[in-house]
Structures are given as structure tokens and as C-alpha cells.
Amino acid sequence: MRTSLLRVTAGFAATLAACDQTPPLAREAKKIELVSGMQRDLLQSVEAEKSAVLAITDEESTTFANESKRASGEVERARLELHRLIELDGRPSELSKLAEFDVAWSDLQAVDAKLLTLAVANTNLKASRLHSGDCALAVDQLVDALQAVEAATTDPKVLRELSAASVSALKIQALLPTHIKSPDDAEMSRLEEQMHALGKTVELAFATAKKNAPGAARARAAEGWEAWARYQHLVAEVVRLSRLNTNVTSFDISVHEKRKVTVAALNALAALLTEVQNVPRPAR
């Protein structure tokens, strides 16, 4: 059965080849050209993908991601043309090497689809910008408000708790960069627990000030409570973006998973090129 199938396949390939008007020697040269171009475009796609992962703006990430997709599209176009030529000749060794590349290429495309989507999201970069921008401004306003309450009271208990609240707010701000950079869900959870506990210190200070501080200090405490609410909202958004971890994840995929499938695809192309180059040259 297998022998019969091979004969039918060979016969079909011979029929296709007879219908093709391209001279055999020109067809072999075209195969070499296509595989060489695929190697070049695959490397260009990988280089653009790395740039998309490392870019520091959404615009740059999108530009490089599109460049990577364009180069991959050229690889795919050449792959389809190469299939046509190799199937025309019907050489089992070439068909086998092409099939091996097809598998590696499919794996690489699957990784790229996931990787480039993550790379352009830039959630860790957005979290970092929010932390150093609006968050930093909000925590400064919060600390200023706490100090204003301190200046309006002489109660030792209130002063101690307000001072502790200022320190706690600044500690929360200091913990956020570690959260943004962390690839570990458990570590992020521990940091969030620490920030939650520090937040309780801030809330306790405001509760004490509202209850025990003189009238002028209570008015200041109300303003400070609003500043705290704004800061909490910003911290929650930083944590949300950080939890998505698209930059951290895309970098990890690029360094490990993408590298593995890229090597496999390049090795398969190299083997295919060797196979194409080593076939006996047909007569003119």
C-alpha cells in the first residue's frame, strides 16, 4: 500500500512538473533564492520583535511589532511559493525537510502571536509612568495634608499617628516599583498585603485626628482624607497594570520560549537549504 501511494504521489508530481514551464535549473535556483530570503526575513522579524519588547513607548512598540509582522509575512509568502516548487519536483528528501520547517514555523508563529500582543500592551511601563507621575504628586499632596494637620494640633497621640501615617504613605510609594518589576504573583501578593497594612496606619491616623484634634485640625484632616482617597485610587490602578505584567511576561517569552522556537526554525531552514543545494543539477 505504501509503495503504491508513493508511486501515485511521484506520478502526480511528475504530471505537475510537466505542466510547469519553468526550466528545472531555474526552479532549483529559485528554491535556493526563496530559502535564503526566508532566513533573512525571519531574522529581521526576530530583530524587530526584540525592539518591540524593549521599546519604551506605545508608538515604538507598535511600529516594531508591525515591522516584525511584515517580515514574517514575507517568510510565509516565500514558504507557500517554496511549497509549490518542491511539490512540483516531488523529491522526498526536500518534502521531508520542508515539512520539518513547517512545524517549526507554526510553533514560532504561535509564540509571536502571543508575544507581540503582550509587547504592545506595555502595562508595566504604564504602571511605572503612573507611579513616577500622578502617584508621586498625589503622595506629596497627602504628606503635605498630614503635616498641615500636625501643625494645627498639639495632641501627642495625634502627632504620633500622623507622623506614622506620613512614613507609611511614603513606604507604600517605595514598594510600588518592586511590585511593577516582579514576575512572581506570590511576591506581588505579599507586597499588596504590606501596602494594605500600611494603609491601615494612614486611615487610623485620620480617624484619630477627626476625633481628637481641635476644630482647625479636623478641617485639615478632612482635606487630607480626600488626598488619601485620590492616592488609593492611583495605587490601585498601578497594581492593576502591574498585575497584567505584559512587559515582564513578553520579555521572559522573548528570552526563553521565542529563542527556542527561533533556533528550531533557523535550523530547519538551514537543513532545507542544504538539501536544495545538494540535489543533482538537472540537464538544461
C-alpha positions as CSV (number, residue, x, y, z in Angstrom):
1,M,0.0,0.0,0.0
2,R,2.8,2.5,1.0
3,T,4.7,1.7,-2.2
4,S,1.6,2.2,-4.3
5,L,0.9,5.5,-2.6
6,L,4.5,6.7,-3.2
7,R,4.1,5.8,-6.9
8,V,0.9,7.7,-7.2
9,T,2.5,10.8,-5.4
10,A,5.5,10.6,-7.7
11,G,3.3,10.3,-10.7
12,F,1.3,13.3,-9.7
13,A,4.4,15.4,-9.1
14,A,5.7,14.4,-12.5
15,T,2.5,15.5,-14.1
16,L,2.6,18.9,-12.3
17,A,6.3,19.3,-13.3
18,A,5.4,18.6,-16.9
19,C,2.7,21.3,-16.8
20,D,5.1,23.8,-15.3
21,Q,7.0,25.8,-18.0
22,T,9.9,26.8,-15.7
23,P,13.2,25.1,-16.7
24,P,14.3,22.7,-13.9
25,L,17.6,24.5,-13.4
26,A,15.8,27.8,-12.9
27,R,13.4,26.1,-10.5
28,E,16.3,24.9,-8.4
29,A,17.9,28.4,-8.3
30,K,14.5,29.8,-7.3
31,K,14.3,27.4,-4.4
32,I,17.7,28.5,-3.1
33,E,16.7,32.1,-3.5
34,L,13.5,31.6,-1.6
35,V,15.1,29.7,1.3
36,S,17.9,32.3,1.6
37,G,15.3,35.1,1.6
38,M,13.3,33.3,4.3
39,Q,16.4,33.1,6.5
40,R,16.9,36.8,6.1
41,D,13.3,37.8,6.7
42,L,13.0,35.5,9.7
43,L,16.0,37.2,11.3
44,Q,14.6,40.6,10.5
45,S,11.3,39.6,12.1
46,V,13.1,38.5,15.3
47,E,15.1,41.7,15.5
48,A,12.0,43.8,15.2
49,E,10.2,41.7,17.8
50,K,13.1,42.3,20.2
51,S,12.8,46.0,19.6
52,A,9.0,45.9,20.2
53,V,9.6,44.2,23.6
54,L,12.3,46.7,24.6
55,A,10.6,49.8,23.3
56,I,9.7,52.5,25.9
57,T,6.6,54.0,24.2
58,D,3.4,52.5,22.8
59,E,4.2,54.1,19.4
60,E,7.6,52.5,19.2
61,S,6.3,49.1,20.3
62,T,3.5,49.2,17.7
63,T,5.9,50.3,14.9
64,F,8.4,47.5,15.7
65,A,5.6,44.9,16.1
66,N,4.2,45.8,12.7
67,E,7.7,45.6,11.2
68,S,8.1,42.1,12.7
69,K,4.7,41.0,11.3
70,R,5.6,42.4,7.9
71,A,8.9,40.4,7.8
72,S,7.0,37.3,9.0
73,G,4.5,37.8,6.2
74,E,7.4,37.7,3.7
75,V,8.6,34.4,5.2
76,E,5.1,33.0,4.8
77,R,4.7,34.2,1.2
78,A,8.1,32.6,0.3
79,R,7.1,29.4,2.2
80,L,4.0,29.0,0.1
81,E,5.9,29.6,-3.2
82,L,8.6,27.1,-2.0
83,H,5.9,24.5,-1.4
84,R,4.7,24.9,-4.9
85,L,8.2,24.3,-6.4
86,I,9.2,21.5,-4.1
87,E,5.9,19.7,-4.6
88,L,6.4,20.1,-8.4
89,D,9.7,18.2,-8.2
90,G,8.4,15.7,-5.6
91,R,11.7,14.9,-4.1
92,P,11.0,13.1,-0.8
93,S,14.1,14.5,1.0
94,E,13.1,18.1,0.1
95,L,9.5,17.4,1.1
96,S,10.6,16.0,4.4
97,K,12.9,19.0,5.2
98,L,10.1,21.4,4.2
99,A,7.6,19.6,6.5
100,E,10.1,19.9,9.4
101,F,10.3,23.7,8.8
102,D,6.5,23.9,8.5
103,V,6.3,22.5,12.1
104,A,8.9,24.8,13.4
105,W,7.4,27.8,11.6
106,S,4.0,27.1,13.0
107,D,5.4,27.0,16.6
108,L,7.2,30.3,16.0
109,Q,4.1,32.0,14.7
110,A,2.1,30.8,17.7
111,V,4.7,32.3,20.1
112,D,4.8,35.5,18.1
113,A,1.0,36.0,18.2
114,K,1.1,35.9,22.0
115,L,4.4,37.8,22.4
116,L,3.6,40.8,20.1
117,T,0.2,41.2,21.7
118,L,1.8,41.5,25.1
119,A,4.7,43.7,23.9
120,V,2.4,46.5,22.6
121,A,0.2,46.5,25.7
122,N,3.1,47.9,27.8
123,T,1.3,47.6,31.1
124,N,4.4,47.6,33.3
125,L,5.7,50.7,31.6
126,K,2.3,52.4,32.0
127,A,2.3,51.4,35.7
128,S,5.9,52.8,36.1
129,R,4.9,56.1,34.5
130,L,1.8,56.4,36.6
131,H,3.9,55.7,39.7
132,S,6.5,58.3,39.0
133,G,3.9,60.9,37.8
134,D,0.4,61.2,39.2
135,C,1.2,58.8,42.1
136,A,4.2,60.8,43.2
137,L,2.3,64.0,43.0
138,A,-0.6,62.5,45.0
139,V,1.5,61.1,47.8
140,D,3.3,64.5,48.1
141,Q,-0.1,66.2,48.5
142,L,-1.1,63.5,51.0
143,V,2.0,64.1,53.1
144,D,1.6,67.8,52.9
145,A,-2.0,67.4,54.2
146,L,-0.8,65.2,57.1
147,Q,1.8,67.8,58.0
148,A,-0.8,70.5,57.9
149,V,-2.9,68.6,60.4
150,E,0.2,68.1,62.6
151,A,0.8,71.9,62.5
152,A,-2.8,72.5,63.7
153,T,-2.7,70.2,66.8
154,T,-0.6,69.7,69.9
155,D,-2.1,66.3,71.0
156,P,0.9,63.9,71.4
157,K,-1.2,60.9,70.4
158,V,-2.5,62.6,67.2
159,L,1.0,63.8,66.3
160,R,2.5,60.3,66.7
161,E,-0.1,58.7,64.5
162,L,0.1,61.5,61.9
163,S,3.9,61.1,61.7
164,A,3.5,57.3,61.3
165,A,0.9,57.9,58.6
166,S,3.3,60.0,56.6
167,V,6.0,57.4,56.8
168,S,3.5,54.7,55.9
169,A,2.3,56.6,52.8
170,L,5.9,57.0,51.6
171,K,6.6,53.3,52.2
172,I,3.7,52.4,50.0
173,Q,5.1,54.6,47.3
174,A,8.5,52.9,47.7
175,L,7.1,49.4,47.5
176,L,5.3,50.0,44.2
177,P,8.4,49.8,41.9
178,T,9.2,46.3,43.3
179,H,5.6,45.3,42.5
180,I,5.9,46.7,39.0
181,K,9.1,44.7,38.2
182,S,8.1,41.5,39.9
183,P,7.4,38.4,37.7
184,D,6.1,36.5,40.8
185,D,2.4,36.5,41.7
186,A,3.2,35.4,45.3
187,E,5.7,38.3,45.7
188,M,3.2,40.8,44.4
189,S,0.6,39.4,46.8
190,R,3.0,39.9,49.7
191,L,3.7,43.4,48.6
192,E,0.0,44.2,48.4
193,E,-0.5,42.8,51.9
194,Q,2.2,45.1,53.2
195,M,0.7,48.1,51.4
196,H,-2.7,47.3,52.8
197,A,-1.3,47.1,56.3
198,L,0.5,50.5,55.8
199,G,-2.8,51.9,54.5
200,K,-4.5,51.0,57.8
201,T,-1.9,53.1,59.6
202,V,-2.8,56.1,57.5
203,E,-6.6,55.5,58.0
204,L,-6.1,55.2,61.7
205,A,-4.3,58.5,61.9
206,F,-7.1,60.3,60.1
207,A,-9.7,58.6,62.3
208,T,-7.8,59.8,65.4
209,A,-7.4,63.3,64.0
210,K,-11.0,63.7,63.2
211,K,-12.0,62.6,66.7
212,N,-9.3,64.1,68.9
213,A,-7.8,67.1,67.1
214,P,-9.1,70.6,67.6
215,G,-11.5,72.1,65.1
216,A,-8.9,73.6,62.7
217,A,-7.0,70.4,62.6
218,R,-10.2,68.4,61.8
219,A,-10.9,70.6,58.8
220,R,-7.3,69.9,57.6
221,A,-7.9,66.2,58.3
222,A,-10.9,66.2,56.0
223,E,-8.8,67.6,53.2
224,G,-6.1,65.0,53.9
225,W,-8.7,62.2,53.7
226,E,-9.6,63.4,50.2
227,A,-5.9,63.3,49.2
228,W,-5.7,59.8,50.7
229,A,-8.7,58.7,48.6
230,R,-7.1,60.0,45.5
231,Y,-3.8,58.3,46.2
232,Q,-5.5,55.0,47.0
233,H,-7.3,55.1,43.6
234,L,-4.0,55.7,41.8
235,V,-2.2,53.0,43.7
236,A,-5.0,50.5,42.8
237,E,-4.5,51.4,39.1
238,V,-0.7,50.9,39.4
239,V,-1.3,47.5,41.0
240,R,-3.9,46.5,38.3
241,L,-1.5,47.4,35.4
242,S,1.4,45.8,37.2
243,R,-0.6,42.5,37.7
244,L,-1.1,42.3,33.9
245,N,2.7,42.1,33.7
246,T,2.8,42.3,29.9
247,N,6.3,43.8,29.7
248,V,7.7,41.3,32.2
249,T,6.0,38.4,30.5
250,S,6.8,39.4,26.9
251,F,10.5,39.8,27.9
252,D,10.5,36.4,29.5
253,I,8.9,34.8,26.5
254,S,11.3,36.6,24.1
255,V,14.4,35.5,26.0
256,H,13.3,31.9,26.6
257,E,10.4,30.5,24.6
258,K,10.9,32.6,21.5
259,R,14.6,31.9,21.4
260,K,13.9,28.2,21.4
261,V,11.4,28.2,18.5
262,T,13.6,30.6,16.5
263,V,16.6,28.3,16.7
264,A,14.4,25.4,15.6
265,A,13.1,27.3,12.6
266,L,16.5,28.6,11.6
267,N,18.0,25.1,11.9
268,A,15.1,23.7,9.8
269,L,15.7,26.3,7.1
270,A,19.4,25.6,7.1
271,A,18.8,21.9,6.7
272,L,16.3,22.6,3.9
273,L,18.8,24.9,2.1
274,T,21.5,22.2,2.3
275,E,19.1,19.7,0.8
276,V,18.1,22.0,-2.0
277,Q,21.7,22.9,-2.8
278,N,22.9,19.3,-2.9
279,V,20.4,17.8,-5.3
280,P,21.9,16.7,-8.7
281,R,21.7,19.5,-11.2
282,P,19.2,18.7,-14.0
283,A,20.3,19.0,-17.5
284,R,19.4,22.2,-19.4
